[in-house]
């Protein structure tokens, strides 16, 4: 018997809840009680046509459903009574009052009062002015009390409780956000329409693989810099800052690291490695991570050595090396990337030293003679050991590099190019995906925001929604869906 083809659209197969389930997921897992109480105190004995809790839920719904503006959210509330009810608004339809008009009766020629129909029933929805006033209060709570940032902190701690390995692998990435302002100064005031924003510049350099010539690309923008620290395994943010575009990423990164681990010390104890791209390469940052928190930095290394390039006979195809022990005639050299090599004193062949791990009790990187480690013969073994003032025997020569005494930018507990470094650094791509969600799903690619306080609040709310949705999925046993922002929630069997 031939197999029966399933229907293209089957209600038995397509078992999904409505979009409102995603809103419920965020609403029920967002630690927002302090914000709602503070907003209610601000309102005091004023008019309560629209309850604070309902207004707050509507604001969150606008982020969950990715509305680009308040006007777009108001239109959705006006035509969607289910969303109105989910937010907590009164959904009893209202009828407009009949309007009296004075008209002349064509038969009698006398004037008479005609009552016109009030029209279709409608739902009472907050207007633009009401939302603007409400949003202004939320922004002030973040600006002066950091209440939105407090939600991010609470969600971070909740995720750590639910996931024992949450925060073990962290990373940082910076992102440019344009202001809803051209950056042009007014002729009258001499100021821009966004006085908090300024101009930022990001320069990228590289080598053309075909011509060998260096290229430089400069990107400039008027607005802000978004600074994100996230879990690179689960692709979930843990902290976010907004600064004017010209603010140094190096300075902000070190400030965020200190603030993050002071707020949540357990996260500093749990974190194993911290990654960032080569633009954040800094000995000070790497030392801060390892010396203060015991975290292994996986930050790519910039090539800054220039002196050797001016020497005669310089070969661009070969990496620049310098002697590890410049005070004596030794055979051990290293590159700016931190790779360690030996040069055979007889044949002149350069070989990679065998990396044997990081000795935490000594703060040293251990390397062995490659001939002894991999079992091949080397003509210069005796001379190499003599130059190193050692007599290693069959185990071969051992080189230990104390990272606290050498260049902290180059030598780290995870050497560049090792398997551990590659695994950690490859997870950095998750930061780019998070930034992509902020752009595409939460509308930061095209927005209508001016002012740093408003931008910080909007970014904080988007981050909190992302984290609350992830927390809800984890608590419901759907850990595989914790990164999803728009995928429907499947019904339980």
C-alpha positions in Angstrom: 0.0 0.0 0.0 1.3 3.4 -0.9 2.1 5.8 1.9 -0.5 8.4 2.5 0.9 11.9 2.1 0.1 14.2 5.0 -2.0 17.3 4.5 0.0 20.5 3.7 -1.8 22.3 6.6 -2.7 20.0 9.4 -4.0 21.3 12.8 -2.5 18.2 14.4 1.0 19.2 13.1 0.8 22.9 13.4 0.3 23.2 17.2 1.5 26.6 18.2 0.3 29.2 20.6 -0.5 32.7 19.5 2.1 35.5 19.5 0.7 36.6 22.9 2.5 33.6 24.5 5.8 35.3 23.8 4.5 38.4 25.5 3.3 36.3 28.5 6.8 34.7 28.6 8.5 38.0 29.1 5.8 39.6 31.3 5.9 36.7 33.7 9.7 36.5 34.0 10.6 40.2 34.0 11.7 41.4 37.5 9.9 44.7 37.1 8.0 45.1 40.4 10.3 47.9 41.7 9.8 49.9 38.5 6.0 49.6 38.6 5.9 50.6 42.3 8.2 53.6 41.6 6.0 54.7 38.6 2.9 54.4 40.8 4.4 56.6 43.4 5.3 59.2 40.8 1.7 59.3 39.6 0.4 59.7 43.2 -3.2 60.8 43.3 -3.4 61.8 39.6 -5.8 60.5 37.0 -5.8 56.7 36.7 -7.6 56.3 33.3 -4.8 53.9 32.3 -3.2 51.9 35.2 0.5 52.0 35.5 0.9 48.2 35.3 -1.1 48.2 32.0 1.0 51.1 30.6 4.2 49.3 31.5 3.0 46.0 30.0 2.1 47.8 26.8 5.6 49.3 26.6 7.1 45.8 27.0 4.7 44.5 24.4 5.9 47.1 21.9 9.4 45.7 22.3 8.4 42.1 22.2 6.4 42.6 19.0 9.1 44.9 17.5 7.1 48.0 16.9 9.3 50.8 15.5 7.4 53.6 17.2 4.8 54.4 19.9 2.3 55.3 17.1 2.7 51.8 15.7 2.1 50.3 19.1 -1.0 52.5 19.6 -2.5 51.3 16.3 -1.9 47.7 17.3 -3.6 48.2 20.6 -6.6 49.9 18.9 -7.3 47.0 16.7 -6.2 44.1 19.0 -8.5 43.7 22.1 -6.6 40.5 23.0 -3.4 42.5 23.4 -5.3 45.2 25.3 -6.6 42.6 27.8 -3.2 40.9 28.1 -1.6 44.3 29.1 -4.3 44.9 31.7 -6.4 47.7 30.0 -10.2 47.8 30.2 -11.5 46.1 27.1 -15.2 47.0 27.5 -16.1 48.7 24.2 -17.2 52.3 24.3 -19.8 54.1 22.2 -19.4 57.6 21.1 -22.1 60.0 22.3 -24.7 61.0 19.7 -24.2 64.4 18.3 -27.1 66.9 18.0 -27.5 68.7 14.7 -30.0 71.4 13.7 -31.5 70.7 10.3 -34.4 72.0 8.3 -37.3 69.7 7.6 -37.9 69.7 3.9 -41.7 69.0 4.2 -42.6 71.6 6.9 -39.7 74.0 6.3 -39.1 74.2 10.1 -35.8 73.7 11.9 -35.6 70.5 14.1 -32.9 68.7 16.2 -31.5 65.5 14.6 -29.4 63.2 16.7 -26.7 61.5 14.7 -25.5 58.0 15.4 -22.3 57.8 17.6 -20.7 55.4 15.1 -19.0 52.0 15.8 -17.9 51.0 19.3 -14.3 51.6 20.1 -11.7 50.6 22.7 -10.2 53.2 25.0 -6.4 53.3 24.2 -3.7 55.6 25.6 -2.7 58.3 23.1 0.7 59.5 22.0 0.9 62.2 24.7 0.0 59.7 27.5 2.7 57.3 26.3 5.3 60.1 25.9 4.7 61.2 29.5 4.9 57.6 30.7 8.1 56.9 28.8 9.7 60.1 30.1 9.1 58.8 33.7 10.7 55.5 32.8 13.7 57.2 31.3 14.2 59.3 34.5 14.0 56.2 36.6 16.9 54.7 34.6 18.9 58.0 34.4 18.8 58.7 38.2 18.1 55.3 39.8 19.3 52.8 37.1 16.1 50.7 37.6 16.1 49.2 34.1 19.8 48.2 34.5 18.7 46.7 37.8 16.3 44.4 35.9 19.2 43.2 33.7 21.2 42.5 36.9 18.3 40.5 38.4 17.8 38.5 35.2 21.5 37.8 35.0 21.5 36.3 38.5 18.3 34.3 37.8 19.9 32.8 34.7 22.9 31.8 36.7 20.7 30.0 39.2 18.9 28.1 36.4 22.0 27.3 34.4 25.1 26.2 36.4 27.4 27.0 33.5 25.9 30.3 32.5 28.7 32.9 32.5 31.6 30.5 32.2 32.4 31.9 28.8 32.0 35.7 28.4 33.0 38.1 25.7 32.8 41.8 24.7 31.9 43.6 21.6 31.3 47.3 20.7 28.8 48.6 18.2 28.0 51.9 16.6 24.4 53.2 16.9 23.5 56.3 14.9 21.5 59.0 16.6 18.2 60.1 15.0 20.1 63.3 14.2 22.2 64.3 11.3 24.9 65.7 13.5 24.7 69.1 11.8 24.9 72.1 14.0 22.2 74.7 14.1 23.2 78.1 12.8 21.3 79.8 15.6 22.3 77.7 18.6 25.6 76.1 17.3 24.3 72.7 18.7 23.0 69.6 17.1 19.5 68.2 17.6 21.0 65.5 19.9 23.4 67.3 22.3 24.4 64.1 24.0 25.7 62.4 20.9 29.0 63.1 19.1 31.1 61.8 16.2 32.9 58.5 16.4 35.5 56.9 14.1 36.4 53.3 13.6 39.5 52.4 11.6 40.2 49.0 10.1 43.5 48.0 8.6 44.6 44.9 6.7 46.9 43.6 4.0 45.8 42.9 0.5 46.5 39.2 -0.1 47.1 39.8 -3.9 49.2 42.9 -3.9 50.7 42.8 -0.4 49.8 46.4 0.1 48.2 47.7 3.3 44.7 49.0 3.2 42.8 51.2 5.6 39.0 51.7 6.0 37.5 54.4 8.2 33.9 54.4 9.3 32.5 57.5 11.0 29.1 58.0 12.6 27.2 60.5 14.7 25.6 58.9 17.7 26.5 56.5 20.4 28.6 53.4 21.2 26.8 50.3 22.5 29.1 48.2 24.7 28.0 44.6 25.3 29.2 41.8 27.5 27.5 38.5 26.8 27.6 34.8 27.5 29.3 33.5 24.3 28.0 29.9 24.8 24.3 30.7 25.2 24.4 34.0 23.2 22.6 35.9 26.0 23.7 39.4 27.2 24.8 39.9 30.8 25.6 43.7 30.7 25.2 46.6 28.4 26.3 50.3 28.4 25.7 53.2 26.1 28.2 56.0 25.7 28.8 58.9 23.2 30.4 57.6 20.0 33.9 59.1 20.8 34.2 57.3 24.1 37.2 54.8 24.3 36.2 51.2 24.1 39.3 50.2 26.1 38.3 52.4 29.0 34.7 51.3 28.9 35.5 47.6 28.7 37.7 47.8 31.9 35.0 49.8 33.7 32.3 47.3 32.7 34.4 44.4 33.8 35.0 45.9 37.2 31.3 46.9 37.6 30.0 43.5 36.4 32.1 41.5 38.8 31.5 43.8 41.8 27.7 43.6 41.2 27.8 39.8 40.7 31.0 38.4 42.4 29.9 34.8 41.7 30.0 35.5 38.0 33.7 36.5 38.3 34.4 33.3 40.1 32.5 31.2 37.5 33.9 32.8 34.4 36.8 30.8 32.8 37.6 32.9 29.7 36.8 36.3 28.2 37.1 37.1 24.5 37.2 40.2 22.4 38.5 41.2 19.0 42.0 42.6 18.3 40.8 46.2 18.5 40.6 45.6 22.3 44.1 44.2 22.6 45.7 45.7 25.7 48.1 44.5 28.3 46.2 46.4 31.0 42.9 44.7 30.2 44.5 41.3 30.0 46.3 41.8 33.3 43.0 43.0 34.9 41.1 39.9 33.9 43.8 37.4 35.0 45.3 39.1 38.0 42.1 40.4 39.7 39.6 37.6 38.7 41.7 34.6 37.5 40.0 34.8 34.0 41.9 33.7 31.0 41.8 36.5 28.3 41.2 35.4 24.7 41.7 38.7 23.0 43.3 38.7 19.6 46.8 40.3 19.4 47.6 43.3 17.1 50.8 43.4 15.2 52.5 46.6 16.4 56.2 45.8 15.9 57.6 48.2 13.3 61.4 48.5 13.8 62.1 45.2 12.0 60.2 46.2 8.9 62.7 49.0 8.3 65.7 46.7 8.5 67.4 45.6 5.2 66.4 42.1 4.1 63.0 42.2 5.8 60.7 39.6 4.3 57.0 40.5 4.6 56.1 36.8 4.1 57.8 35.8 7.3 56.6 36.7 10.8 58.9 39.0 12.8 60.7 37.2 15.7 62.6 38.6 18.6 64.9 36.7 21.1 63.1 35.5 24.2 66.3 36.0 26.2 68.0 39.1 24.6 70.7 39.2 27.3 72.3 36.0 26.0 73.0 34.2 22.7 70.1 31.7 22.8 68.2 29.8 20.2 64.6 30.6 21.5 62.6 33.3 19.8 59.0 34.5 19.8 56.6 36.3 17.6 54.3 39.2 18.4 51.4 36.7 18.4 53.1 35.0 21.4 54.1 31.8 19.5 57.5 30.4 20.7 60.1 28.8 18.4 63.6 27.4 18.5 66.2 27.8 15.8 68.5 24.9 15.3 72.1 26.2 15.8 73.3 23.7 13.1 70.7 23.7 10.3 69.2 27.1 11.1 65.7 25.5 10.8 63.0 27.3 12.9 60.6 24.9 14.7 57.5 25.5 16.9 58.2 24.7 20.5 55.8 22.1 22.0 53.3 23.8 24.3 52.8 21.8 27.5 50.2 23.9 29.2 49.9 26.8 31.7 51.3 26.2 35.2 48.9 28.2 37.3 50.9 27.8 40.5 53.9 29.4 38.8 52.0 31.7 36.4 54.2 30.2 33.7 53.7 28.9 30.1 55.6 25.6 29.7 57.3 24.7 26.4 59.4 21.6 25.5 62.0 20.9 22.9 60.0 19.7 19.8 62.5 17.0 19.0 62.2 15.4 22.4 58.4 16.0 22.6 57.6 14.6 19.1 60.4 12.0 18.9 62.6 13.2 16.0 66.4 13.8 15.9 67.9 17.3 15.9 71.5 17.9 15.1 71.7 21.0 17.3 70.3 19.5 20.5 73.6 19.7 22.4 74.4 23.2 21.3 70.9 24.4 22.0 71.0 23.1 25.6 74.4 24.6 26.1 73.1 28.1 24.9 70.2 27.7 27.3 72.6 26.8 30.2 70.8 23.6 30.8 71.4 19.8 30.7 67.8 18.4 30.1 68.6 14.8 29.3 66.1 12.7 27.3 63.2 14.9 28.4 64.6 17.7 26.3 65.0 21.3 27.0 62.1 23.1 28.9 61.3 26.8 28.6 59.1 28.5 31.1 57.7 32.0 30.5 56.4 33.9 33.5 53.5 35.9 32.0 53.6 38.4 34.9 57.2 39.3 34.1 56.8 39.5 30.3 54.7 41.6 27.9 51.2 41.1 29.2 49.7 41.9 25.8 51.6 39.1 24.1 51.8 36.3 26.7 48.6 35.1 28.3 47.4 32.0 30.0 45.9 30.8 26.7 48.6 31.2 24.1 47.5 32.4 20.7 46.8 29.6 18.2 46.4 26.8 20.6 43.3 24.7 20.6 42.0 26.3 23.8 42.5 29.8 22.4 40.8 28.8 19.1 37.8 27.3 20.9 37.3 30.4 23.1 37.8 32.9 20.3 35.5 31.0 17.9 32.7 31.6 20.3 33.1 35.4 19.8 30.9 35.2 16.7 27.9 34.9 19.1 28.4 38.5 20.0 27.9 39.6 16.4 24.7 37.6 16.3 23.4 39.3 19.4 24.2 42.7 17.8 22.4 41.5 14.7 19.3 40.8 16.8 19.5 44.3 18.3 19.6 45.8 14.9 17.1 43.7 13.0 14.7 42.5 15.7 14.7 45.4 18.1 15.0 48.1 15.5 18.3 49.9 16.4 19.3 49.9 12.7 16.6 52.4 12.1 15.0 54.2 15.0 13.7 57.6 16.2 15.8 58.0 19.4 17.7 61.1 20.5 19.5 61.6 23.8 21.8 59.3 25.8 19.3 58.6 28.6 16.6 57.6 26.2 19.0 55.4 24.2 20.3 53.7 27.4 16.8 53.0 28.5 15.7 51.7 25.2 18.8 49.4 24.9 18.3 48.3 28.5 14.7 47.3 27.9 15.6 45.4 24.7 18.3 43.6 26.6 15.9 42.8 29.5 13.3 41.4 27.1 15.9 39.2 25.5 17.1 37.9 28.8 13.5 37.4 30.2 12.5 35.4 27.2 15.5 33.2 27.5 14.8 32.7 31.2 11.2 31.8 30.5 12.2 29.2 28.0 14.8 27.7 30.3 12.2 27.5 33.2 9.7 25.8 30.8 12.3 23.2 29.7 12.8 24.7 26.2 16.5 25.5 26.6 17.0 24.9 22.8 14.7 27.8 22.2 16.2 30.3 24.6 17.7 32.5 21.9 14.6 32.7 19.8 12.8 36.0 19.7 10.0 35.4 17.2 9.6 31.6 16.9 6.1 30.5 18.1 6.0 28.5 21.3 4.9 24.9 20.6 2.0 23.6 22.7 2.7 20.9 25.2 1.7 17.4 24.3 
